[in-house]
Amino acid sequence: MMNSAHTLSFDPIGPAELEMIGKAFQDELQRRALSRKSEEAEALAAKLIKAYQAGIRDDLGLSIVAGLS
């Protein structure tokens, strides 16, 4: 029987990556005039993190993802 902790692959988000995701998040919040505490902002943050984890690892790609909602 395999331990589920050994079967999961997890690539942590480091400080530089978090800064990149945060910049895309902040830029899109400003573009949409959204509050950081809004439901839309929470959904955007989740979308950006999911996109990063799915392999979108550059500023332009994350900015495009942010603008798609």
C-alpha positions in Angstrom: 0.0 0.0 0.0 1.4 3.4 -1.0 1.3 6.4 1.3 -0.6 9.2 -0.4 2.0 11.7 0.6 4.5 9.9 -1.6 2.2 9.8 -4.6 1.5 13.5 -4.7 3.8 15.8 -6.7 4.0 19.3 -5.2 6.0 22.2 -6.6 6.0 25.0 -4.0 5.6 28.6 -5.1 8.8 30.5 -4.1 9.1 34.2 -3.4 10.0 35.2 -6.9 7.1 33.3 -8.3 4.7 34.6 -5.7 5.8 38.2 -6.6 5.1 37.5 -10.3 1.6 36.1 -9.5 1.0 39.0 -7.2 1.9 41.6 -9.9 -0.5 40.0 -12.4 -3.1 40.0 -9.6 -2.5 43.7 -8.6 -2.5 44.9 -12.2 -5.8 43.2 -13.0 -7.4 44.5 -9.8 -6.4 48.0 -10.8 -7.6 47.5 -14.4 -11.0 46.3 -13.1 -11.1 48.7 -10.2 -11.8 45.8 -7.8 -11.2 45.7 -4.1 -8.7 43.1 -2.8 -11.4 41.8 -0.4 -14.1 41.2 -3.1 -15.3 37.8 -4.2 -14.0 38.6 -7.7 -10.5 39.3 -6.3 -10.6 35.9 -4.5 -11.6 34.1 -7.7 -8.9 35.9 -9.6 -6.2 35.0 -7.1 -7.3 31.3 -7.2 -7.4 31.4 -11.0 -3.8 32.8 -11.2 -2.4 30.2 -8.7 -4.1 27.4 -10.6 -2.7 28.7 -13.9 0.8 28.8 -12.4 0.4 25.3 -11.1 -0.8 24.2 -14.5 2.4 25.5 -16.1 1.9 29.1 -17.0 5.1 30.5 -15.6 5.7 33.9 -17.2 4.4 37.4 -16.7 2.7 37.7 -20.1 0.9 34.3 -19.7 -0.4 35.2 -16.2 -1.5 38.6 -17.4 -3.4 37.0 -20.2 -5.1 34.5 -17.8 -6.0 37.4 -15.4 -7.7 39.3 -18.2 -9.8 36.3 -19.4 -12.4 36.5 -16.7 
